[in-house]
Amino acid sequence: MQALFICAMNTIDFLVRKDQLASTELRETTECPLAEGQVRLRVEKFALTANNITYAAFGEAMNYWGFYPAEPGWGRIPVWGFGSVVESRQSAVSVGEEFYGYYPMSSSVVLQPVRPSPAGFFDGAEHRAALHAVYNNYARCSTDPFYSPQTEDVQALLRPLFITSWLIDDFLADNNFFGANEDGTGVLLLSSASSKTAYGTAFQLAQRKGIEVVGLTSAANLEFCRSLGCYHQVLAYDQLDQIAAGAACVYVDFAGNADLRRSIHTRFANLKYSSSIGGTHVEQLGGAKDLPGPRATLFFAPAQIKKRNAEWGADILGQRLLQAWQGFVEKVCNPAAPWLVVQHHVGPDAVRAAYAEVLGGRGDPRAGHMLSLAPNSAPLAAALT
Ligand SMILES: NC(=O)c1ccc[n+]([C@@H]2O[C@H](COP(=O)([O-])OP(=O)(O)OC[C@H]3O[C@@H](n4cnc5c(N)ncnc54)[C@H](OP(=O)(O)O)[C@@H]3O)[C@@H](O)[C@H]2O)c1
């Protein structure tokens, strides 16, 4: 096959077949000239975790494919990362500025900034108007209190996940653990305990007194979860019998595994609440109809943000989140016992391989994959054959 020549006027998109997530393609297209009000950002780097795979798995149902449309049958998975402005026809956004936000798995992207402020802007593209504002917001790195140049990778990898973790912890406490802890013996069960979002949640819960947090994970990840030190107990998925069947408990489900959910709902007659957070076990996802016990309820992070915004005001909420984030980053980046080991994957071949690894889900849970398709970061032409 003939190698394609990549020039500065081309963009590379990583495409995924919507009905077959293992089927991928790298596609090169010529960049269109900008319209008035648009900006072009080079997507410098982005994180890829099971969360992004879940965006793809629920792409149709929850409209994640709607952010960056592609040709019929194909999708561009949204990812969190950093972009720098390389061309601007919007006076409030200058060439050279960097923004944190929700990008496609591409080398560049065209956005249409609206509501610009010192904090950043929103993408006003028509096709994104009906999508949730939290995903349409781009934070200006020069003013963003969460930003520091030393921890860019950690931010791309963990910031969106940790905000969810913080909100889950806040939501559970706000609801008094759904009565599970009235006599001080309640148990919180967290599946996919080795995932970054689950361990962020356990990290927050560990700062509260008096409720036991049990991590459930695959046999291969037991030791990693125990090493985190934020679970009172860690069990393999087939060890549910080590928890008393009558225990008052809450299920916080990151795995989305239908069989596991059924086992938990069936075993624990005193299950007080069942919260569906995600679906890391992409091959075992399934509906939650006709289960014993409470209805499995989708956790909707923006609803908790809205509630706290109304109760506390945006400034207080922002300060609390920032303070918690800083504590988490300190813990995660502790060189003596790192919870996260960043791996860089630069260029199309490396991006393709990293995607296959994250999709397969059997990698080292310490790994944090940072990817880049940006032009001069790798010999792109060689990979696009
Ligand atoms: N609702 C929200 O707003 C929200 C926000 C953020 C994240 N989430 C969800 O939280 C979940 C965790 O995301 P993350 O990015 O933190 O994950 P991550 O760190 O990439 O999780 C890795 C872990 O997930 C499990 N896993 C991943 N792929 C798998 C596969 N193909 N088969 C079996 N197990 C697999 C394994 O854990 P075990 O061996 O421990 O099972 C693995 O160690 C995702 O489903 C995500 O959608 C939801």
The ligand as a Gaussian input file, in Angstrom:
#p B3LYP/6-31G(d) Opt

LIG

0 1
 N      -21.687000       8.672000      35.003000
 C      -20.635000       9.491000      34.850000
 O      -20.795000      10.691000      34.820000
 C      -19.258000       8.906000      34.762000
 C      -18.134000       9.746000      34.800000
 C      -16.849000       9.168000      34.803000
 C      -16.719000       7.790000      34.691000
 N      -17.842000       7.021000      34.622000
 C      -17.733000       5.579000      34.441000
 O      -16.852000       4.980000      35.362000
 C      -16.295000       3.808000      34.754000
 C      -14.800000       3.788000      35.020000
 O      -14.133000       4.650000      34.111000
 P      -12.560000       4.944000      34.231000
 O      -12.228000       5.789000      33.063000
 O      -12.284000       5.391000      35.602000
 O      -11.984000       3.478000      34.001000
 P      -10.473000       2.881000      33.987000
 O       -9.672000       3.488000      35.042000
 O       -9.953000       2.916000      32.598000
 O      -10.889000       1.392000      34.396000
 C      -10.084000       0.301000      34.179000
 C      -10.737000      -0.882000      34.865000
 O      -12.045000      -1.150000      34.332000
 C      -12.254000      -2.559000      34.179000
 N      -12.297000      -2.813000      32.732000
 C      -11.990000      -1.940000      31.759000
 N      -12.217000      -2.477000      30.548000
 C      -12.684000      -3.696000      30.752000
 C      -13.115000      -4.749000      29.875000
 N      -13.115000      -4.611000      28.552000
 N      -13.543000      -5.902000      30.458000
 C      -13.561000      -6.051000      31.784000
 N      -13.172000      -5.067000      32.657000
 C      -12.742000      -3.926000      32.134000
 C      -11.104000      -3.203000      34.916000
 O      -11.480000      -3.145000      36.294000
 P      -11.960000      -4.359000      37.239000
 O      -11.028000      -5.487000      36.949000
 O      -11.754000      -3.765000      38.618000
 O      -13.401000      -4.628000      36.898000
 C       -9.985000      -2.195000      34.671000
 O       -8.935000      -2.286000      35.601000
 C      -16.629000       3.859000      33.258000
 O      -17.630000       2.946000      32.907000
 C      -17.135000       5.266000      33.079000
 O      -18.082000       5.391000      32.082000
 C      -19.105000       7.547000      34.645000

